[in-house]
Amino acid sequence: MAQSQDTPSFEFKCNVEDSICIARCVGVTDYYNLTEAIQSLINNPEIKSHFKLIINLIEMDYHPSYDELMGIVDTLKLLKETFKEKVALITRQNLNIIAKLITIYCELAGMKMKAFTSTDDAKKWVTSPD
């Protein structure tokens, strides 16, 4: 059974059978709304630690400052306790450098995270064996 939660610019759906959660941010957002959305994933009791996570930011319109970027990294690091498996971060090509920087910081914190510009590539990586 799939679980889901939606807000105006953020939604996530979890497929319990496949142990995958797909989060998506669409449209204009800001630091507060993005970090609140990540917190909603962390605090959702339906999400299990063996779930893999795909965060799709392709349709998001937000360009964080450096301080906001570091705050987003800190918030994403909190996912480590909720998602012990792979986390894929998908962005448009013009934000991929920022996404790769985020993944480097998260990997240093012990997370299995990788940045992508293709949804198909992200799904392949998340579902592939280690």
Secondary structure as UniProt FT lines:
FT   STRAND          2..6
FT   STRAND          10..15
FT   TURN            16..19
FT   STRAND          20..25
FT   STRAND          27..28
FT   HELIX           31..43
FT   TURN            45..46
FT   TURN            49..50
FT   STRAND          52..56
FT   TURN            58..59
FT   STRAND          60..61
FT   HELIX           66..77
FT   HELIX           79..82
FT   STRAND          86..90
FT   HELIX           93..95
FT   HELIX           96..108
FT   TURN            109..110
FT   STRAND          112..116
FT   HELIX           119..127
//
